[in-house]
Amino acid sequence: MMDNDIAAVFLEEASELLESLEQGLLKLQADPNNLDLVNAAFRDLHTIKGSGAMFGFTELAAFIHKFETAFEKIRSGQIKVSASLIRVALRAADEIKGFLAGDAAMTPARQAILDDLELAVSPGQAPVETPVSASDAGWRLCFRLASDALALGARPEALLDELRGLGAFNLVADLSRIAPLDQIETQACLLGWSTDLPASAREDDIKAVFMFHEGNMEFNLVNLAAPAPEAPASPLPLAESAGTASQPAQQSATMRVPAERLDELMDQVGELVIAEARLCALANTSKDPSMMAAVEDIQRLASRMRDTTMSIRMVPISSIIGRFRRLVHDLSEGLGKSVNFVVTGADTELDKTVIERLGDPLVHIIRNAIDHGLETDEARAAAGKPDRGTIELSAEHLGAEVVISVKDNGRGLDRSKLRARAIEQGLLSPEATPSEAELFALILEPGFSTAAKVTELSGRGVGMDVVKRTVEGLRGRIVIASEPGHGTTFTLRLPLTLSIIDGLLVEVGGDRYIIPMAAVQEIVELPASDAGADTTSSFLQIRNALVPFLRLRTLLDCAEERNTLQNVIVVSASSMRVGLVVDRILGTNQTVVKQMSRLHAGVKSISGATILGDGSVALVLEVGNLVELARTDLRKIEKAA
């Protein structure tokens, strides 16, 4: 049918169009009178059908043609959009996924969907078709495909069928360019065509038939109802200079690149950054002015290349929101709960690796919010709450982090029920007094569930532990907040990128560590009165604010004699400032983060490692975990007081 490269491009584009169609249908359900949404959905269908027919997906094209024919009744105003229509249209869209996956058979189930779709758009009585006469013509179309169109996979008969679907009549072939038999090129497209179309045909629809040939064909479309031009329109052969002829398509501003190539590019840039650091170290040792000047140029270029490569890998969170809209729609209908899905910050960008791994955790959170969090419509009415529940997904940048929240306005978490269930499962001792955050965090533990019964959606305690593992694997954190009767909020804090960061190189106990610069707020000197203490944590007065600090020497169990002049690096995470006491500050460093082995997965205070310019290894500190450690110490001190 197609070679692998062409097939991959077609399937990728068709999948994007299908996602656009699905989202358009969901939006149409909320805004059924929006003609722009109707036209957009129709264009998506038409494009998938046209490209499918061109590339040999004839069964897919036939299925969509019937889908499209039914949908045309909406465009023409014969019927109104209804919930039942959207429901069956989404089922039809799901079948397109099956066609794209290689299941090409026209099964009874698919035929039943088309029958249901036809029934859903039936206004009660089919209109009586009348023959079109020449006096009804509103458009005159003359066109000729490029001579190599057949070799590139074009199917003129499919184009003519689409024109007939728009009401084309008086279709005449132009044979003027057919050469003598002994001179004919067998693969060349030599025919042209002219036809009339009714005034009811839309100009955009006529041009859409040729969307895959635009800019590489002869095309002349004349509106017969418009004032006559000064000179008559040219018959075939067509003139490119005709006033209504389509202009060559502009060069695309975007380009598709396989994700593996981006990954490879990022790996190479990472190695370049490491090599640049080594070269910089050699230049500093040699003190050669010319070499140092060249190194400065290389540093600047490497920095620009790093920033450019990272920007290429950034993807808006809107790229995965489509699946959540469909999830909310299906769960809303399946559970009988009215749900509004609200999204803010959809253009917030993350590294593509983070985006790819974030989809499933968010699906679990949204599913639990609808199943467990939101009440039934009757319960909401009895509680005096709005008729429809709301799931709000928001995203925003905060420094080098992206904060993603999923908030519902449901019943909230039952603290006593959580505690009782945790004691029952041995996750909590009866005499324990956990904080609210610690209690809420128990729902992320494997096997933990407060559901009264197991359903198809939940109740087995599977899912939320996957959320925790995935987010922590992305060097992120989850914070859960809840207010009884008003809802629950899951907040995910994630790094912008997992590959290259700007870091502050420090020394503690003779070893070197990296602190992400995005988390650093300020640096102060540790007072001499605190330098000799052996406690893990304490407090420091900084501009009339009490800031807890951690002694990294004690935390990392360093045996080497401490430096008497120590510095405190104030970092921030989760809206809390914490000081980290280090022996020396060595400077800034472009850090290529390498993942730790599985043997070190339990070391929560370390997020990775990097190779320095001299070839040695420095560990990257996990600021978020250190801040939580300081928060725990602070809580213990408050309880003791």
Rosetta blueprint (number, residue, H / E / L):
1 M L
2 M L
3 D L
4 N H
5 D H
6 I H
7 A H
8 A H
9 V H
10 F H
11 L H
12 E H
13 E H
14 A H
15 S H
16 E H
17 L H
18 L H
19 E H
20 S H
21 L H
22 E H
23 Q H
24 G H
25 L H
26 L H
27 K H
28 L H
29 Q H
30 A H
31 D L
32 P L
33 N L
34 N L
35 L H
36 D H
37 L H
38 V H
39 N H
40 A H
41 A H
42 F H
43 R H
44 D H
45 L H
46 H H
47 T H
48 I H
49 K H
50 G H
51 S H
52 G H
53 A H
54 M H
55 F L
56 G L
57 F L
58 T H
59 E H
60 L H
61 A H
62 A H
63 F H
64 I H
65 H H
66 K H
67 F H
68 E H
69 T H
70 A H
71 F H
72 E H
73 K H
74 I H
75 R H
76 S L
77 G L
78 Q L
79 I L
80 K L
81 V L
82 S L
83 A H
84 S H
85 L H
86 I H
87 R H
88 V H
89 A H
90 L H
91 R H
92 A H
93 A H
94 D H
95 E H
96 I H
97 K H
98 G H
99 F H
100 L H
101 A L
102 G L
103 D L
104 A L
105 A L
106 M L
107 T L
108 P H
109 A H
110 R H
111 Q H
112 A H
113 I H
114 L H
115 D H
116 D H
117 L H
118 E H
119 L H
120 A H
121 V L
122 S L
123 P L
124 G L
125 Q L
126 A L
127 P L
128 V L
129 E L
130 T L
131 P L
132 V L
133 S L
134 A H
135 S H
136 D H
137 A E
138 G E
139 W E
140 R E
141 L E
142 C E
143 F E
144 R E
145 L E
146 A L
147 S L
148 D L
149 A L
150 L L
151 A L
152 L L
153 G L
154 A L
155 R L
156 P H
157 E H
158 A H
159 L H
160 L H
161 D H
162 E H
163 L H
164 R H
165 G H
166 L L
167 G L
168 A L
169 F E
170 N E
171 L E
172 V E
173 A E
174 D E
175 L L
176 S L
177 R L
178 I L
179 A L
180 P L
181 L H
182 D H
183 Q H
184 I L
185 E L
186 T L
187 Q L
188 A L
189 C L
190 L L
191 L L
192 G E
193 W E
194 S E
195 T E
196 D E
197 L E
198 P E
199 A L
200 S L
201 A L
202 R L
203 E H
204 D H
205 D H
206 I H
207 K H
208 A H
209 V L
210 F L
211 M L
212 F L
213 H L
214 E L
215 G L
216 N L
217 M E
218 E E
219 F E
220 N E
221 L E
222 V E
223 N E
224 L L
225 A L
226 A L
227 P L
228 A L
229 P L
230 E L
231 A L
232 P L
233 A L
234 S L
235 P L
236 L L
237 P L
238 L L
239 A L
240 E L
241 S L
242 A L
243 G L
244 T L
245 A L
246 S L
247 Q L
248 P L
249 A L
250 Q L
251 Q L
252 S L
253 A L
254 T L
255 M L
256 R L
257 V L
258 P L
259 A H
260 E H
261 R H
262 L H
263 D H
264 E H
265 L H
266 M H
267 D H
268 Q H
269 V H
270 G H
271 E H
272 L H
273 V H
274 I H
275 A H
276 E H
277 A H
278 R H
279 L H
280 C H
281 A H
282 L H
283 A H
284 N H
285 T H
286 S H
287 K L
288 D L
289 P H
290 S H
291 M H
292 M H
293 A H
294 A H
295 V H
296 E H
297 D H
298 I H
299 Q H
300 R H
301 L H
302 A H
303 S H
304 R H
305 M H
306 R H
307 D H
308 T H
309 T H
310 M H
311 S H
312 I H
313 R H
314 M E
315 V E
316 P E
317 I L
318 S H
319 S H
320 I H
321 I H
322 G H
323 R H
324 F H
325 R H
326 R H
327 L H
328 V H
329 H H
330 D H
331 L H
332 S H
333 E H
334 G H
335 L H
336 G L
337 K L
338 S L
339 V E
340 N E
341 F E
342 V E
343 V E
344 T E
345 G L
346 A L
347 D L
348 T L
349 E E
350 L E
351 D E
352 K H
353 T H
354 V H
355 I H
356 E H
357 R H
358 L H
359 G H
360 D H
361 P H
362 L H
363 V H
364 H H
365 I H
366 I H
367 R H
368 N H
369 A H
370 I H
371 D H
372 H H
373 G H
374 L L
375 E L
376 T L
377 D H
378 E H
379 A H
380 R H
381 A H
382 A H
383 A L
384 G L
385 K L
386 P L
387 D L
388 R L
389 G E
390 T E
391 I E
392 E E
393 L E
394 S E
395 A E
396 E E
397 H E
398 L E
399 G L
400 A L
401 E E
402 V E
403 V E
404 I E
405 S E
406 V E
407 K E
408 D E
409 N L
410 G L
411 R L
412 G L
413 L L
414 D L
415 R H
416 S H
417 K H
418 L H
419 R H
420 A H
421 R H
422 A H
423 I H
424 E H
425 Q L
426 G L
427 L L
428 L L
429 S L
430 P L
431 E L
432 A L
433 T L
434 P L
435 S L
436 E H
437 A H
438 E H
439 L H
440 F H
441 A H
442 L H
443 I H
444 L H
445 E L
446 P L
447 G L
448 F L
449 S L
450 T L
451 A L
452 A L
453 K L
454 V L
455 T L
456 E L
457 L L
458 S L
459 G L
460 R L
461 G L
462 V L
463 G L
464 M H
465 D H
466 V H
467 V H
468 K H
469 R H
470 T H
471 V H
472 E H
473 G H
474 L L
475 R L
476 G L
477 R E
478 I E
479 V E
480 I E
481 A E
482 S E
483 E E
484 P L
485 G L
486 H L
487 G E
488 T E
489 T E
490 F E
491 T E
492 L E
493 R E
494 L E
495 P E
496 L L
497 T L
498 L L
499 S L
500 I E
501 I E
502 D E
503 G E
504 L E
505 L E
506 V E
507 E E
508 V E
509 G L
510 G L
511 D E
512 R E
513 Y E
514 I E
515 I E
516 P E
517 M H
518 A H
519 A H
520 V E
521 Q E
522 E E
523 I E
524 V E
525 E E
526 L L
527 P L
528 A H
529 S H
530 D H
531 A H
532 G L
533 A L
534 D L
535 T L
536 T L
537 S E
538 S E
539 F E
540 L E
541 Q E
542 I E
543 R L
544 N L
545 A E
546 L E
547 V E
548 P E
549 F E
550 L E
551 R E
552 L H
553 R H
554 T H
555 L H
556 L L
557 D L
558 C L
559 A L
560 E L
561 E L
562 R L
563 N L
564 T L
565 L L
566 Q L
567 N E
568 V E
569 I E
570 V E
571 V E
572 S E
573 A E
574 S L
575 S L
576 M E
577 R E
578 V E
579 G E
580 L E
581 V E
582 V E
583 D L
584 R E
585 I E
586 L E
587 G E
588 T E
589 N E
590 Q E
591 T E
592 V E
593 V L
594 K E
595 Q L
596 M L
597 S L
598 R H
599 L H
600 H H
601 A L
602 G L
603 V L
604 K L
605 S L
606 I E
607 S E
608 G E
609 A E
610 T E
611 I E
612 L L
613 G L
614 D L
615 G L
616 S L
617 V E
618 A E
619 L E
620 V E
621 L E
622 E L
623 V H
624 G H
625 N H
626 L H
627 V H
628 E H
629 L H
630 A H
631 R H
632 T H
633 D H
634 L H
635 R H
636 K H
637 I H
638 E H
639 K H
640 A H
641 A L
